[in-house]
């Protein structure tokens, strides 16, 4: 199932959602999530969770890709998008 962009009303008013996970939800579920969601821009290179901190919320990007980076035993870094 693939849906296109849709509108949802959240705490900051109506926003256009293009995230594929959120667009395929039934409207009632999407409305519930958006009433509790914080929407904000994310900059390239921004650290969303500092190292060794617990995940406290889910992130659903509207555009772009979020990757997970981790330090390897040899001191290098590995990235998974």
C-alpha positions as CSV (number, residue, x, y, z in Angstrom):
1,X,0.0,0.0,0.0
2,X,1.4,3.4,-0.9
3,X,-0.3,6.7,-0.2
4,X,0.6,10.2,-1.3
5,X,1.0,13.3,0.8
6,X,-1.8,14.1,3.2
7,X,-2.9,16.8,5.6
8,X,-3.1,16.3,9.4
9,X,-3.9,18.7,12.2
10,X,-1.4,18.8,15.1
11,X,-0.5,21.1,17.9
12,X,0.9,23.7,15.5
13,X,-2.0,23.6,13.1
14,X,-2.4,21.7,9.8
15,X,0.8,20.2,8.2
16,X,1.4,18.3,5.1
17,X,2.8,14.8,5.8
18,X,4.9,13.0,3.2
19,X,6.4,10.3,5.5
20,X,5.5,7.0,4.0
21,X,4.8,5.3,7.3
22,X,2.5,8.1,8.5
23,X,0.6,8.5,5.2
24,X,-0.6,4.9,5.2
25,X,-2.1,5.1,8.7
26,X,-5.8,5.3,9.0
27,X,-6.9,8.9,9.4
28,X,-7.9,8.4,13.1
29,X,-4.4,7.0,14.0
30,X,-2.6,9.8,12.1
31,X,-4.7,12.5,13.8
32,X,-4.0,10.9,17.2
33,X,-0.2,10.9,16.6
34,X,-0.2,14.4,15.2
35,X,-2.0,15.8,18.3
36,X,0.9,14.5,20.3
37,X,3.7,15.2,17.8
38,X,6.3,17.9,17.8
39,X,7.1,19.1,14.3
40,X,10.4,20.9,13.7
41,X,13.0,21.3,11.0
42,X,16.1,19.1,11.3
43,X,19.4,20.3,9.9
44,X,22.0,18.2,8.0
45,X,24.5,16.8,10.4
46,X,22.3,17.5,13.5
47,X,22.7,15.0,16.3
48,X,19.3,13.8,17.2
49,X,20.4,11.5,20.1
50,X,23.8,12.0,21.7
51,X,25.9,9.0,22.2
52,X,24.9,6.7,25.2
53,X,21.5,8.4,25.7
54,X,18.2,6.4,25.7
55,X,15.7,6.9,22.9
56,X,12.8,9.0,24.3
57,X,10.7,9.4,21.2
58,X,10.2,8.3,17.6
59,X,11.3,10.4,14.7
60,X,9.4,10.4,11.4
61,X,11.2,12.6,8.9
62,X,9.0,14.3,6.2
63,X,12.0,14.7,3.9
64,X,15.5,13.3,3.7
65,X,17.1,10.3,5.4
66,X,18.1,9.8,9.0
67,X,21.1,7.5,9.6
68,X,22.4,5.7,12.7
69,X,26.1,6.1,13.3
70,X,28.2,4.1,15.7
71,X,31.8,4.0,16.7
72,X,33.7,0.8,15.8
73,X,36.2,-1.0,18.1
74,X,39.0,0.4,15.9
75,X,37.9,4.0,16.5
76,X,36.3,4.5,13.1
77,X,32.6,5.1,12.5
78,X,30.0,3.0,10.8
79,X,26.8,4.5,9.3
80,X,23.5,2.8,8.6
81,X,20.7,4.7,6.8
